Amino acid sequence: MEVAVESGAGQGVPIYDPAYVDAGATVVPDPVALYESADIVLKVEPPIMNDAAGRHEADLMRQGALLIGFLRPSGDVDLVKKLADNWISSFSMDAIPRTARAQSMDALTSMASIAGYKAALIAANALGGFVPMMITAAGTLAPAKGLVIGAGVAGLQAIATARRMGAVIYGYDVRPAVGEQVRSLGANFIEPQVVVAEAEHASGYAKRLSAQTQQRERDIVHEHVAEVDFVITTAAVPGRPAPTIVTEAMVKDMRPGAVIVDIAAETGGNCELTRPGEVVVAYGVAIHGPLGLPSSMPVHASRMYSRNISNFLLHLVSNGVFEPDFDDDITMASCVTHDGQVVGVPAEGLGRSIPRGSYVKAEADRESSS
C-alpha cells in the first residue's frame, strides 16, 4: 500500500512531517486532494464538516472508499446515512469485539487504559493532601482512600495507578465476576447485589440495569462514597448514555475537599452533577468531567492507536485489495456501512435495508435492557 499523510497531522504528538517521509509516506498539504485521492481513509474521530473546503469530509471521499475510525454510529444517524448514500464502506474501531482474536485491534481498550491512568493522576493532583501514607516529623499521615466505580479496563487501570501511588482503594462493579481482578490489584471489592445474568453480556461488557436494580446498587455506593477522599467513575454501556450512579444526595454526604473524576463525562457522566469538560464544586466536592483523556497523553495514545488500526486494516485487506469477509465475527461486528447499505447500527429511520448476515448485536443489546 502507498501511504499519504495530511501535512501537520502529527504536530500534537509531536511527530513532524519529515518523520512520516522517513517512514515511507507521502505528505500531502491539501486535505481535499488527500481525501479525493485515497482508497482508504484512516481517522481518529468521525468525519466532520471541513470548513476550509466548505464540504463534509464524507462528501470529499471517493465513492467506494474504505473508512476506519472511531465513528460512534449509534450517536450520529445523519453521518451513517451520508456514508451509506456515498457508498463508503465504513468500520468503527469502537465496535471491535472484545475477543482474543481481536485483541491487537482493540483500540477502545487501549484508550480506556490511558483514561484510567490519567484519571488517577487528576484525582491525586486535585486532593488537598498526600496520597500515600507519610511518616513525617509532624507525625504519621494516613493514606488517601479512593473508590473506583466500574472495573473495566479504565477502572482497573485507575485502581492499579492509585495503588501504586499508595492510596487505599475500593473497587465496585455490578459484575460480581470482576471481583477477583480488583482484589488482584490490592484493592477491596465491594460486592454488588445484582444477579450475574442481568449485569453482563456474553461480550464481557456491562448491561444497562433495570431501574429497580440501579437504585439498589446506588444505595450500596452511597454507603461508601461518604468515607473516601476521591471517587473515580468509569461505568459505561456501549452505544448508550452513561448510567447515573453518583447522585446529588451522595455528593452532599461526601467529605468537604473530596474529589470526583468522572471518566464517563463524554457520554453524559456517572455523576448527576457532572458537566462535561468542566470542574464543578458542589457541597465542597470538586467534580471533574474531563474530555478526551487519551489525547492528553498523545505520545503513547498515538503509538497504541496506530498499532490497533493498522492491525485492523491488515485484517480487512489482502494482497493490497479490500476483501471483507462478512462471515468473520470481527469484520461483521465492526462494519457500519457497505455497498450503500447500513450494516452495524439499528436500521430504524435510516431508510436502508439490512443485507444478509446483518449485524444484530445492537438489537440484542436493546432487547436485553428493555
Summary of the structure (lengths in Angstrom):
residues: 370
radius of gyration: 22.2
end to end distance: 45.4
largest distance: 72.8
contacts: 1193
relative contact order: 0.13
helix: 39%
strand: 19%
